[in-house]
Amino acid sequence: MDLSQEEWAEQLKNDDNAFVLDVRTPEEIEEGYIPDSTNIDIYLGQGFMDQIQELDKSKNYYVYCRSGNRSGQACAIMNSIGIENAYNLEGGFMNWDGEVAQ
């Protein structure tokens, strides 16, 4: 499900079952990341699939990439393996104006 930057940030702030997932590359993460996020690079292909299979399906996943494109794909993949609550950050990290860690 796509959420605007405001909806994503607001929903995340009030969610005690949240898991923030960054699907960007290690090089992109060097530019900064959303605090408390976990990185699983979607470009790992089967490695990405293997790692998301291990995730707790009961959590609410807040997924982002650079622009919102890869994270949208990631949400669709996650839905297909039984993770019901995966929220895509529209516009991605390049439009994020919330807190950033280095």
Residue frames as qw, qx, qy, qz and C-alpha x, y, z in Angstrom:
[[0.000, 0.889, 0.459, 0.000, 0.00, 0.00, 0.00],
 [0.412, 0.398, -0.016, 0.820, 1.37, 3.41, -0.96],
 [0.318, -0.816, -0.382, 0.293, 1.40, 6.09, 1.72],
 [0.247, 0.884, -0.064, 0.391, 2.32, 9.74, 1.28],
 [0.420, 0.343, -0.524, 0.657, 5.36, 10.99, 3.20],
 [0.334, -0.394, 0.310, -0.798, 3.05, 12.52, 5.82],
 [0.880, -0.195, -0.116, -0.417, 0.85, 9.42, 6.19],
 [0.824, 0.169, -0.482, 0.247, 3.87, 7.12, 6.40],
 [0.243, 0.357, -0.516, 0.739, 5.61, 9.22, 9.07],
 [0.508, -0.346, 0.207, -0.761, 2.43, 9.71, 11.11],
 [0.928, -0.108, -0.220, -0.280, 1.42, 6.06, 10.99],
 [0.707, 0.241, -0.536, 0.393, 4.96, 4.91, 11.82],
 [0.008, -0.441, 0.455, -0.774, 5.15, 7.23, 14.82],
 [0.636, -0.246, 0.278, -0.677, 2.00, 5.69, 16.33],
 [0.911, 0.108, -0.339, -0.208, 2.78, 2.04, 15.50],
 [0.458, -0.638, 0.599, -0.159, 4.34, -0.06, 18.26],
 [0.854, 0.043, 0.514, 0.064, 4.53, -3.07, 15.91],
 [0.499, 0.841, -0.132, -0.161, 6.54, -1.28, 13.22],
 [0.747, -0.208, 0.415, 0.477, 9.57, -2.54, 11.30],
 [0.303, 0.865, -0.144, -0.374, 11.28, -0.03, 8.98],
 [0.814, 0.046, 0.475, 0.331, 12.82, -1.69, 5.93],
 [0.137, 0.797, -0.326, -0.489, 15.32, 0.05, 3.64],
 [0.885, 0.238, 0.389, 0.100, 15.66, -1.81, 0.31],
 [0.341, 0.905, -0.244, -0.074, 18.41, 0.43, -1.14],
 [0.829, 0.309, -0.312, 0.346, 22.00, -0.47, -1.97],
 [0.669, -0.479, -0.202, 0.532, 24.87, -0.04, 0.55],
 [0.373, 0.164, 0.147, 0.901, 26.17, 2.88, -1.53],
 [0.210, -0.641, -0.360, -0.645, 22.83, 4.68, -1.25],
 [0.643, -0.659, -0.380, 0.089, 22.72, 4.13, 2.51],
 [0.583, -0.110, -0.133, 0.794, 25.99, 6.04, 2.87],
 [0.018, 0.444, 0.197, 0.874, 23.99, 9.15, 1.97],
 [0.310, -0.151, 0.468, -0.814, 21.92, 8.64, 5.12],
 [0.348, -0.247, -0.878, -0.218, 18.97, 6.56, 6.24],
 [0.547, -0.571, -0.127, -0.599, 15.80, 6.73, 8.30],
 [0.170, -0.473, 0.734, -0.457, 16.67, 5.94, 11.94],
 [0.574, -0.101, 0.727, -0.363, 16.09, 2.40, 13.22],
 [0.802, 0.415, -0.145, -0.404, 15.71, 0.97, 9.73],
 [0.709, -0.219, 0.645, 0.182, 16.98, -2.45, 8.65],
 [0.351, 0.616, -0.450, -0.543, 18.56, -2.80, 5.23],
 [0.683, 0.085, 0.710, 0.146, 17.85, -5.66, 2.84],
 [0.087, 0.469, -0.442, -0.760, 18.98, -4.71, -0.66],
 [0.774, 0.394, 0.314, -0.383, 16.27, -5.64, -3.19],
 [0.527, 0.680, -0.461, -0.220, 18.99, -6.01, -5.85],
 [0.286, -0.408, 0.862, -0.095, 20.24, -9.12, -4.03],
 [0.593, 0.115, -0.618, -0.503, 17.53, -11.03, -5.90],
 [0.762, -0.222, -0.605, -0.070, 17.28, -14.48, -4.32],
 [0.399, 0.004, -0.575, 0.715, 19.20, -13.21, -1.31],
 [0.289, -0.167, 0.111, -0.936, 16.48, -10.59, -0.80],
 [0.740, -0.199, -0.425, -0.482, 13.79, -13.28, -1.07],
 [0.669, -0.085, -0.675, 0.300, 15.61, -15.50, 1.44],
 [0.187, 0.035, -0.482, 0.855, 15.92, -12.67, 3.96],
 [0.436, -0.166, 0.013, -0.885, 12.32, -11.46, 3.73],
 [0.724, -0.178, -0.623, -0.234, 11.08, -15.06, 4.13],
 [0.508, -0.089, -0.665, 0.539, 12.71, -14.92, 7.61],
 [0.107, -0.261, 0.181, -0.942, 10.84, -11.78, 8.68],
 [0.125, 0.297, 0.799, -0.507, 8.05, -11.83, 11.26],
 [0.011, -0.396, -0.683, -0.613, 4.83, -11.79, 9.21],
 [0.252, -0.740, -0.608, 0.136, 2.86, -10.25, 12.09],
 [0.302, -0.460, -0.067, 0.832, 4.80, -6.97, 11.99],
 [0.374, 0.882, 0.261, -0.116, 3.83, -3.81, 10.09],
 [0.669, -0.063, 0.289, 0.682, 6.50, -3.04, 7.51],
 [0.166, 0.936, 0.040, -0.309, 7.35, 0.51, 6.47],
 [0.779, 0.077, 0.398, 0.478, 9.38, 0.11, 3.30],
 [0.200, 0.932, -0.048, -0.299, 11.42, 2.73, 1.46],
 [0.766, 0.154, 0.258, 0.568, 14.01, 3.13, -1.29],
 [0.299, -0.131, 0.104, 0.939, 15.40, 6.18, -3.07],
 [0.207, -0.014, -0.291, -0.934, 12.31, 7.17, -5.06],
 [0.625, 0.091, 0.429, -0.646, 9.50, 4.78, -4.05],
 [0.690, 0.365, -0.453, -0.431, 9.84, 2.48, -7.05],
 [0.440, 0.223, -0.859, 0.137, 11.84, -0.47, -5.66],
 [0.179, -0.035, 0.735, -0.653, 10.04, -0.24, -2.33],
 [0.696, 0.185, 0.027, -0.693, 6.74, -0.58, -4.18],
 [0.700, 0.271, -0.636, -0.176, 8.05, -3.77, -5.78],
 [0.180, 0.208, -0.847, 0.455, 9.30, -4.97, -2.40],
 [0.478, 0.016, 0.459, -0.749, 5.85, -4.44, -0.85],
 [0.795, 0.228, -0.247, -0.505, 4.25, -6.49, -3.64],
 [0.556, 0.269, -0.778, 0.111, 6.77, -9.31, -3.09],
 [0.065, -0.145, 0.748, -0.645, 6.17, -9.17, 0.66],
 [0.670, 0.083, 0.181, -0.716, 2.39, -9.34, 0.16],
 [0.762, 0.271, -0.490, -0.325, 2.89, -12.37, -2.10],
 [0.487, 0.155, -0.814, 0.274, 4.65, -14.33, 0.67],
 [0.518, -0.550, -0.655, 0.010, 2.02, -13.55, 3.29],
 [0.271, -0.263, -0.322, 0.868, 3.19, -10.29, 4.85],
 [0.108, 0.747, 0.644, 0.126, -0.10, -8.40, 4.85],
 [0.113, -0.968, -0.157, 0.158, 0.97, -5.01, 6.16],
 [0.612, -0.085, 0.232, 0.752, 3.67, -3.49, 3.96],
 [0.128, 0.929, 0.261, -0.228, 3.55, 0.26, 3.45],
 [0.650, 0.303, 0.209, 0.665, 5.47, 1.93, 0.64],
 [0.200, -0.685, -0.105, 0.693, 6.91, 5.41, 1.17],
 [0.522, 0.758, 0.336, 0.200, 5.79, 7.40, -1.88],
 [0.190, 0.952, -0.163, 0.176, 8.60, 9.55, -3.23],
 [0.880, 0.046, -0.297, 0.369, 11.17, 7.60, -1.24],
 [0.626, -0.481, -0.167, 0.591, 14.16, 8.80, 0.71],
 [0.367, 0.202, 0.194, 0.887, 14.97, 11.62, -1.72],
 [0.230, -0.603, -0.277, -0.712, 11.76, 13.37, -0.62],
 [0.637, -0.508, -0.539, 0.214, 12.02, 12.44, 3.06],
 [0.069, 0.694, -0.187, 0.692, 12.12, 15.44, 5.36],
 [0.781, -0.604, -0.084, -0.135, 11.97, 13.54, 8.63],
 [0.497, -0.728, 0.464, 0.088, 14.90, 12.53, 10.79],
 [0.807, 0.497, -0.313, 0.059, 17.97, 11.14, 9.02],
 [0.722, -0.582, 0.330, 0.175, 20.84, 9.13, 10.51],
 [0.428, 0.755, -0.485, -0.108, 24.32, 8.78, 9.03]]
